[in-house]
Structures are given as C-alpha cells and as structure tokens.
Amino acid sequence: MQKKRVERLYPNLVSAVVTALQQIFDEGKYADRVIERTLKSNKKWGARDRAFIAESVYEIVRWYRLLYAIVGKRPRKPQEWWHLFGIWKVIRGSSLPDWEEFDGLVEGKIRKQYQAVIKIRAIRESIPEWMDKLGESELGDQWEGMLSALNHPAKVVLRTNLLKTDPEQLADSLQGAGIVVEPISKEAFVVQQRKNLFATEAFKDGWFEVQDFSSQQVAHFLEVQPGMRVIDACAGAGGKALHLAVLMANKGQIIGMDTEAWKLKELKRRAKRNGIFIIQPKVIDGTKVIKRQKESADRLLLDVPCSGLGVLRRNPDAKWKLQPEFLEKMQVEQAKILSSYSRMLKKGGKMVYATCSILPAENRSQVDRFLDEHGSDFVLEEERSISPEEGYDGFYMARLVRKG
C-alpha cells in the first residue's frame, strides 16, 4: 500500500471509468474494446484524461477480486462500482474527495480490511480460486513468482521493420514525435512513455509494428531463410507472419492461414503498409485446404489457440472470463491442430509449435503427446519457455524436425 497522497479527481472521468467497468463485468464485454469506445465518446478529453481512464479501468479489472474482497461482495449497483473505484484509490494511497458517490467508505476501515485479505494468495494476487489451484498444480514453486509478474502492466514493445528502415532511423523519427524508446535488441524497442504511436508518420509509413518481445522470438525460432515456402497456419492478424517476411528479406512465399477471414483481411492490410508482398492469405474453410498443402512447406508455424495465461498482464479481464471447461476444450483443439496441420510440412522441414500460455498441459505435454503418436516421423530439436518474470509475455515454443 502506497503512502497517502492528495489526488484531484474529476467526476466526469470517474463516471466514465465506472460505466466502462459495468460494461465489462455486468455485460461481459472485452476491456480493450470498451476502453476504445469510451475514449472515442468524448473528443474534448485530452491525453492526460484519456490515460487516466484507460489506466484506471485496466488496473481495477486487474485487481477486481482483491477490491471486492475488501467489501466482502461483488458490486452490482452503480454506487457499488463507485465504491470499488474509491477502494482502489485508497489502497493506492490516495485520499477520497467528499462526494456522495463515496458515502459509506471509511478509509481507515478499508486499509485495515486490505491488510486482512492479502494474507490469502488468490485474493492478494487477484485471481479466481480455480486458476490459482491450477497454476500451483501445474507449475509448483514457479507459480507464485509468475503470478506476481503477471500483475505488472505490460510494456509496449516495438519491432523495427527492417525492410523499410533501421533501428537508429526509427528511434530518431519517434523522438521527433515526442516518443522516447529504449533498445532491447537489434530490432526491438520498449516505449518509455505511453503515447499514440499509431498517429506517427513512422507507423503510417510501415516502419514498425507493436509486438511483444516474447512474441518476436517465435519467428527467429522457426529458422527461416529467404526463398523458403513457409506456412503460418494460425496466422490471425499476422504479427508473426510479417516478422517472418522481414527475416526472409521479402523473398519466397508465406501462406498465412486462419479460420477467420476478417483476421486475414487485417493481415493483408498490415502487409501492404509494411511493404511486404510475399504473404498469401488463405482461409481454412474445410479440411481440404490442409490436405492440398500436404508436404509443401519448408517451415511450418503453429501458433495455436490457447488459454492466454501468459499474457494476462495485457488482457487482465481474461482472468474473469476464462473457465476450466474452456481450457480443456483448448487442449483438445491444440492436439487436433498439431496432429492434422503437421502433414503440411515437407520431410526434412522444421515446425514450431507455440503458445502464449505458461501451462505445461498446453505446452510440453502437447508436444510429448504428439511425439508419442508421430515419433517415427518427427523429432524434437529444441524448446524454449519464456516466463513472465523475464518482464515480457509468457510464451512457449518447440521446434520439431520432420525426418527425411
């Protein structure tokens, strides 16, 4: 708990936060979309106002269980959501204004109850009971450190599009737009202060993409070369496909596949901005699409759907939307994709199975299950787990080779 401080609050901004929270929890809407719509609802809000709303919503969503544990019940009525906001401010060290919406809140009582409830880990780290038990059973002593790390806000990481510029030129351009970045690799930067990156000329010109540092490791792990035929079979909106194209120097062919046509439409738009022309979108609308690509790929990327437990820091509302049944369903889907899609890889080719999960059940256990069934054709060459304790998203990747 932070030291008590005076913070000026504005009723219209707090009201926007409260309304957004009601939409997320009472109506089941996604936090990022709710925040986006909320910020667009009032053009008079400045950068500081918008940052206040976004940060407040995300942080209250992140600490939801801890906050409602202090009052002993989940909020339902409008004033109870105002109270949740007030409790969040108090445990962060702020003093509340004398507003009627905060009537009944006693700061000393809040602090005392806070000290009592944080003795329970699932409440202290603000996570559902079933998820805490699952994490402990899967990860043992590693779980507590990972869980704590997942409650730190996500860093904003940029990947330089080396087809159009170099890191030095990109950094200079961003600095000219008032955006300070710090290099963390030969192509990546961490943004030091949140700004509207998408309004910059550098973004419009395709000089960079926003992509977490852990996610950037996947394309490198696939070990592509210019001229190869590569299939990204779960491409989504194409973050990794775009990176693969850069590593291939825009030479060869990338088939970006997905079951959702709208995601591939976004990939096509992003590829155009990036100056990339080797990506061919292909919708998976039946099993024949996979069969037609049999043994055609030099490299195959399977960035499969998963629980997303490695990226809770950037999607905190997922903690409250996920259910155990969904995780079980995901694991069945992962095994199916791995078994079926692997047929698209040539003999002697390499395949990467990847997830943004930290659970062994979605990661090494899936690889082991696949090798039990297909060990005569495939061998595990290397695997890598990235813990959220390293400061970025939790990720897993395994590179397998199809025997020649």
C-alpha positions as CSV (number, residue, x, y, z in Angstrom):
1,M,0.0,0.0,0.0
2,Q,1.3,3.4,-1.0
3,K,1.8,6.5,1.1
4,K,-1.3,8.7,1.4
5,R,-1.5,11.4,-1.2
6,V,-3.9,14.0,-2.4
7,E,-5.1,13.4,-6.0
8,R,-7.6,15.6,-7.8
9,L,-10.4,13.6,-9.3
10,Y,-12.9,14.8,-11.9
11,P,-16.5,13.4,-11.7
12,N,-16.9,13.0,-15.5
13,L,-13.7,10.9,-15.8
14,V,-14.5,8.7,-12.8
15,S,-18.1,8.3,-14.2
16,A,-16.6,7.1,-17.5
17,V,-14.4,4.6,-15.6
18,V,-17.4,3.3,-13.6
19,T,-19.6,2.9,-16.8
20,A,-16.8,1.0,-18.5
21,L,-16.4,-1.3,-15.6
22,Q,-20.1,-2.1,-15.6
23,Q,-20.0,-2.9,-19.3
24,I,-17.0,-5.2,-18.8
25,F,-18.3,-7.1,-15.8
26,D,-22.1,-6.8,-16.0
27,E,-22.4,-7.1,-19.8
28,G,-19.4,-9.3,-20.4
29,K,-17.7,-7.0,-22.9
30,Y,-14.0,-7.1,-23.6
31,A,-12.0,-4.4,-21.8
32,D,-9.9,-3.2,-24.7
33,R,-13.0,-2.6,-26.9
34,V,-14.9,-1.0,-24.0
35,I,-11.9,1.4,-23.4
36,E,-11.6,2.2,-27.1
37,R,-15.3,3.1,-27.4
38,T,-15.2,5.1,-24.1
39,L,-12.2,7.2,-25.3
40,K,-13.9,7.9,-28.6
41,S,-17.1,9.1,-26.8
42,N,-15.7,12.5,-25.8
43,K,-13.4,14.3,-28.2
44,K,-12.8,17.0,-25.5
45,W,-10.7,14.7,-23.3
46,G,-7.0,15.4,-23.5
47,A,-4.1,12.9,-23.4
48,R,-4.0,13.0,-19.6
49,D,-7.7,12.4,-19.3
50,R,-7.6,9.5,-21.7
51,A,-4.6,8.0,-19.9
52,F,-6.4,8.3,-16.6
53,I,-9.5,6.5,-17.9
54,A,-7.5,3.7,-19.6
55,E,-5.2,3.1,-16.7
56,S,-8.0,3.2,-14.1
57,V,-10.2,0.7,-16.0
58,Y,-7.3,-1.8,-16.6
59,E,-6.0,-1.6,-13.1
60,I,-9.4,-2.1,-11.4
61,V,-10.1,-5.0,-13.8
62,R,-6.7,-6.4,-12.8
63,W,-7.3,-6.1,-9.1
64,Y,-11.0,-6.9,-9.2
65,R,-11.0,-9.8,-6.8
66,L,-8.8,-8.0,-4.2
67,L,-11.0,-4.9,-4.4
68,Y,-14.3,-6.7,-3.9
69,A,-12.9,-8.9,-1.2
70,I,-12.3,-5.8,0.9
71,V,-16.0,-5.0,1.0
72,G,-17.0,-8.7,1.0
73,K,-19.2,-8.8,-2.1
74,R,-19.1,-8.3,-5.8
75,P,-20.5,-4.9,-7.0
76,R,-23.9,-4.9,-8.6
77,K,-25.5,-1.5,-8.2
78,P,-24.0,1.7,-9.7
79,Q,-22.9,3.1,-6.4
80,E,-21.1,-0.2,-5.6
81,W,-18.9,0.3,-8.7
82,W,-18.1,3.9,-7.5
83,H,-17.2,2.3,-4.1
84,L,-14.9,-0.2,-5.9
85,F,-13.1,2.8,-7.6
86,G,-12.8,4.5,-4.3
87,I,-11.3,1.4,-2.6
88,W,-8.8,1.1,-5.4
89,K,-7.7,4.7,-4.9
90,V,-7.4,4.3,-1.1
91,I,-5.2,1.2,-1.2
92,R,-3.0,3.1,-3.7
93,G,-2.5,5.8,-1.1
94,S,-5.0,8.4,-2.2
95,S,-7.5,10.3,-0.1
96,L,-11.0,10.4,-1.4
97,P,-12.9,13.7,-2.2
98,D,-16.1,14.4,-0.3
99,W,-18.5,13.1,-2.9
100,E,-21.9,11.5,-2.2
101,E,-20.9,8.6,-4.5
102,F,-18.2,7.6,-1.9
103,D,-20.6,7.9,1.1
104,G,-20.1,5.0,3.4
105,L,-16.4,4.5,2.6
106,V,-14.2,4.8,5.6
107,E,-10.5,5.0,4.6
108,G,-9.1,3.5,7.8
109,K,-11.5,0.6,7.6
110,I,-10.5,-0.1,4.0
111,R,-6.8,-0.2,4.9
112,K,-7.5,-2.5,7.8
113,Q,-9.5,-4.9,5.7
114,Y,-6.9,-4.7,3.0
115,Q,-4.2,-6.0,5.4
116,A,-6.5,-8.8,6.4
117,V,-7.4,-10.2,3.0
118,I,-4.0,-10.1,1.4
119,K,-2.9,-13.0,3.6
120,I,-4.7,-15.2,1.1
121,R,-2.7,-15.5,-2.1
122,A,-5.6,-15.8,-4.6
123,I,-7.0,-12.6,-3.2
124,R,-3.7,-10.8,-2.9
125,E,-2.8,-11.6,-6.5
126,S,-6.4,-11.1,-7.6
127,I,-7.1,-14.3,-9.4
128,P,-10.0,-16.9,-9.4
129,E,-9.6,-19.7,-6.9
130,W,-9.7,-22.4,-9.6
131,M,-7.0,-20.7,-11.6
132,D,-4.7,-20.4,-8.6
133,K,-5.1,-24.1,-7.8
134,L,-4.5,-25.0,-11.4
135,G,-1.4,-22.9,-11.7
136,E,0.0,-24.4,-8.5
137,S,-0.7,-27.9,-9.6
138,E,0.9,-27.3,-13.0
139,L,3.9,-25.2,-12.0
140,G,4.5,-25.8,-8.4
141,D,7.0,-23.4,-6.8
142,Q,7.3,-21.4,-10.1
143,W,3.7,-20.4,-10.0
144,E,3.9,-17.7,-7.3
145,G,6.6,-15.7,-9.0
146,M,4.9,-15.9,-12.4
147,L,1.6,-14.9,-10.9
148,S,3.0,-11.8,-9.3
149,A,4.8,-10.9,-12.6
150,L,1.5,-11.2,-14.5
151,N,0.1,-8.4,-12.4
152,H,2.6,-5.9,-13.6
153,P,1.3,-3.8,-16.5
154,A,2.6,-4.9,-19.9
155,K,5.4,-3.0,-21.6
156,V,4.8,-1.5,-25.0
157,V,7.3,-3.1,-27.4
158,L,8.0,-2.1,-31.0
159,R,9.7,-4.2,-33.7
160,T,11.5,-2.4,-36.4
161,N,10.5,-3.2,-40.0
162,L,14.0,-3.8,-41.3
163,L,12.6,-3.9,-44.9
164,K,11.9,-0.1,-44.7
165,T,14.3,1.4,-42.1
166,D,16.9,0.7,-39.5
167,P,16.6,1.0,-35.7
168,E,18.5,4.2,-35.5
169,Q,16.4,6.0,-38.1
170,L,13.2,4.7,-36.4
171,A,14.3,5.9,-32.9
172,D,15.1,9.4,-34.4
173,S,11.8,9.6,-36.1
174,L,9.9,8.6,-32.9
175,Q,11.9,11.0,-30.8
176,G,10.9,13.8,-33.2
177,A,7.3,12.9,-32.5
178,G,8.0,13.1,-28.7
179,I,8.2,9.4,-28.2
180,V,11.2,8.1,-26.2
181,V,12.2,4.5,-26.8
182,E,14.9,2.2,-25.3
183,P,16.6,-0.5,-27.4
184,I,16.3,-4.1,-26.1
185,S,17.6,-6.0,-29.2
186,K,18.9,-5.3,-32.7
187,E,15.3,-4.7,-33.9
188,A,13.2,-4.1,-30.8
189,F,12.4,-1.1,-28.5
190,V,10.5,-0.5,-25.3
191,V,8.4,2.6,-25.3
192,Q,9.3,4.7,-22.2
193,Q,6.1,6.7,-22.1
194,R,2.7,5.8,-23.5
195,K,1.8,7.9,-26.5
196,N,-0.4,7.5,-29.6
197,L,2.0,5.5,-31.7
198,F,-0.4,4.9,-34.5
199,A,-0.7,8.6,-35.3
200,T,3.0,8.9,-36.0
201,E,4.4,9.1,-39.6
202,A,6.7,6.2,-38.8
203,F,3.8,3.9,-38.2
204,K,1.8,5.1,-41.2
205,D,4.9,4.5,-43.3
206,G,5.2,0.9,-42.0
207,W,8.5,1.4,-40.1
208,F,7.4,-0.6,-37.1
209,E,4.8,-2.9,-35.6
210,V,3.7,-3.2,-32.0
211,Q,4.7,-6.7,-30.9
212,D,5.7,-8.0,-27.5
213,F,9.4,-9.1,-27.2
214,S,8.5,-12.7,-26.4
215,S,6.3,-12.9,-29.4
216,Q,9.2,-11.6,-31.5
217,Q,11.2,-14.7,-30.5
218,V,8.9,-17.1,-32.3
219,A,9.8,-16.0,-35.9
220,H,13.5,-16.3,-35.1
221,F,13.0,-19.7,-33.6
222,L,11.5,-21.0,-36.8
223,E,14.9,-20.5,-38.6
224,V,13.6,-19.3,-41.9
225,Q,15.7,-18.3,-44.9
226,P,14.9,-16.2,-48.0
227,G,13.3,-18.2,-50.8
228,M,11.6,-20.7,-48.5
229,R,7.9,-21.7,-48.6
230,V,6.6,-21.0,-45.2
231,I,3.1,-21.7,-43.8
232,D,1.8,-19.8,-40.8
233,A,-1.2,-22.0,-40.1
234,C,-2.8,-20.0,-37.3
235,A,-1.8,-16.5,-38.6
236,G,-4.6,-14.4,-37.1
237,A,-3.9,-10.8,-37.9
238,G,-0.4,-11.7,-38.9
239,G,2.1,-10.3,-36.4
240,K,4.4,-13.2,-36.7
241,A,3.9,-13.7,-40.5
242,L,5.0,-10.0,-41.0
243,H,8.1,-10.7,-38.9
244,L,8.8,-13.9,-40.9
245,A,8.7,-11.9,-44.1
246,V,11.3,-9.5,-42.8
247,L,13.6,-12.3,-41.8
248,M,13.1,-13.8,-45.3
249,A,14.1,-10.4,-46.8
250,N,10.7,-10.4,-48.6
251,K,11.8,-13.3,-50.8
252,G,10.0,-16.7,-51.0
253,Q,6.4,-17.4,-50.1
254,I,4.4,-17.3,-46.9
255,I,0.9,-18.8,-46.7
256,G,-1.0,-17.0,-43.9
257,M,-3.8,-19.3,-42.9
258,D,-6.7,-18.9,-40.4
259,T,-10.3,-20.0,-39.9
260,E,-11.4,-16.3,-39.5
261,A,-11.5,-14.4,-42.8
262,W,-11.6,-11.0,-41.1
263,K,-8.3,-11.6,-39.4
264,L,-6.7,-12.4,-42.7
265,K,-8.1,-9.2,-44.2
266,E,-6.3,-7.3,-41.4
267,L,-3.1,-9.2,-42.2
268,K,-3.4,-8.1,-45.9
269,R,-3.8,-4.5,-44.8
270,R,-0.9,-4.6,-42.5
271,A,1.3,-6.3,-45.1
272,K,0.6,-3.5,-47.5
273,R,1.6,-0.9,-45.0
274,N,4.8,-2.9,-44.2
275,G,5.8,-3.1,-47.9
276,I,5.5,-6.9,-47.8
277,F,4.3,-8.8,-50.9
278,I,5.2,-12.5,-50.2
279,I,2.3,-13.2,-47.9
280,Q,-0.7,-15.1,-49.4
281,P,-3.8,-15.2,-47.1
282,K,-5.8,-18.4,-47.2
283,V,-9.0,-19.1,-45.2
284,I,-9.3,-22.5,-43.6
285,D,-12.9,-23.3,-44.5
286,G,-12.6,-27.1,-44.5
287,T,-10.2,-30.0,-44.2
288,K,-9.4,-29.9,-48.0
289,V,-7.4,-26.7,-47.5
290,I,-5.0,-28.5,-45.3
291,K,-4.9,-31.6,-47.5
292,R,-4.0,-29.5,-50.5
293,Q,-0.9,-28.2,-48.7
294,K,0.4,-31.7,-47.8
295,E,4.2,-31.9,-47.5
296,S,4.6,-28.4,-49.2
297,A,6.2,-26.3,-46.5
298,D,9.9,-25.9,-45.7
299,R,8.8,-24.3,-42.4
300,L,5.5,-24.5,-40.6
301,L,4.4,-22.3,-37.7
302,L,1.6,-23.5,-35.4
303,D,0.9,-20.6,-33.0
304,V,-2.2,-22.4,-31.7
305,P,-5.2,-21.0,-29.8
306,C,-4.6,-21.3,-26.1
307,S,-5.7,-20.1,-22.7
308,G,-3.6,-16.9,-22.9
309,L,-2.4,-17.3,-19.3
310,G,1.0,-16.0,-20.4
311,V,-0.5,-12.6,-21.5
312,L,-2.8,-11.8,-18.5
313,R,-0.8,-8.7,-17.8
314,R,-2.1,-7.2,-21.1
315,N,-5.5,-8.9,-21.0
316,P,-6.5,-8.8,-17.3
317,D,-10.2,-9.3,-18.0
318,A,-9.4,-12.8,-19.3
319,K,-8.9,-13.8,-15.7
320,W,-12.7,-13.3,-15.1
321,K,-13.9,-14.7,-18.4
322,L,-11.9,-17.9,-18.6
323,Q,-13.4,-21.1,-17.3
324,P,-11.8,-24.6,-16.7
325,E,-14.0,-26.1,-19.4
326,F,-12.6,-23.7,-21.9
327,L,-9.0,-24.7,-21.1
328,E,-10.0,-28.4,-21.6
329,K,-11.6,-27.5,-24.9
330,M,-8.4,-25.6,-26.0
331,Q,-6.2,-28.6,-25.2
332,V,-8.3,-30.9,-27.4
333,E,-8.1,-28.3,-30.2
334,Q,-4.3,-27.9,-29.8
335,A,-3.7,-31.6,-30.1
336,K,-6.0,-31.8,-33.1
337,I,-4.2,-28.9,-34.9
338,L,-0.8,-30.3,-34.2
339,S,-1.7,-33.7,-35.5
340,S,-3.6,-32.6,-38.6
341,Y,-1.6,-29.5,-39.7
342,S,1.8,-31.1,-39.3
343,R,1.1,-33.0,-42.5
344,M,1.8,-29.8,-44.4
345,L,5.5,-30.0,-43.6
346,K,8.0,-31.4,-46.0
347,K,10.3,-34.2,-45.0
348,G,13.4,-32.5,-43.6
349,G,11.4,-29.4,-42.8
350,K,11.0,-27.7,-39.4
351,M,7.9,-26.9,-37.5
352,V,7.4,-24.7,-34.4
353,Y,4.5,-25.3,-32.0
354,A,3.9,-22.1,-30.0
355,T,1.5,-20.8,-27.4
356,C,1.2,-17.7,-25.2
357,S,0.5,-20.0,-22.2
358,I,2.6,-20.9,-19.2
359,L,0.9,-24.2,-18.5
360,P,2.8,-27.4,-19.3
361,A,-0.5,-29.0,-20.2
362,E,-0.7,-26.7,-23.2
363,N,3.0,-26.8,-23.9
364,R,5.4,-29.7,-23.4
365,S,2.6,-32.1,-22.6
366,Q,1.1,-31.4,-26.0
367,V,4.5,-32.0,-27.7
368,D,5.0,-35.2,-25.8
369,R,1.6,-36.4,-26.8
370,F,2.3,-35.6,-30.4
371,L,5.6,-37.4,-30.4
372,D,4.0,-40.5,-28.8
373,E,1.8,-40.7,-31.9
374,H,4.2,-39.4,-34.6
375,G,7.6,-40.1,-33.1
376,S,8.5,-42.2,-36.1
377,D,8.2,-39.1,-38.3
378,F,9.2,-36.2,-36.0
379,V,11.9,-35.4,-33.5
380,L,12.1,-32.5,-31.0
381,E,15.1,-30.3,-31.8
382,E,14.7,-27.6,-29.3
383,E,12.2,-25.9,-27.0
384,R,12.1,-22.7,-25.1
385,S,9.9,-21.4,-22.3
386,I,9.7,-17.6,-21.6
387,S,8.5,-16.8,-18.1
388,P,6.6,-13.6,-17.5
389,E,9.1,-13.0,-14.7
390,E,11.5,-12.0,-17.5
391,G,9.5,-8.8,-18.0
392,Y,7.5,-9.7,-21.1
393,D,4.7,-12.1,-22.1
394,G,4.8,-15.7,-21.0
395,F,5.5,-17.9,-24.1
396,Y,6.4,-21.4,-25.1
397,M,7.9,-22.7,-28.4
398,A,9.1,-26.1,-29.5
399,R,10.9,-26.7,-32.8
400,L,10.4,-30.2,-34.3
401,V,12.0,-31.6,-37.4
402,R,10.3,-34.0,-39.8
403,K,12.6,-36.8,-40.5
404,G,13.8,-37.1,-44.1
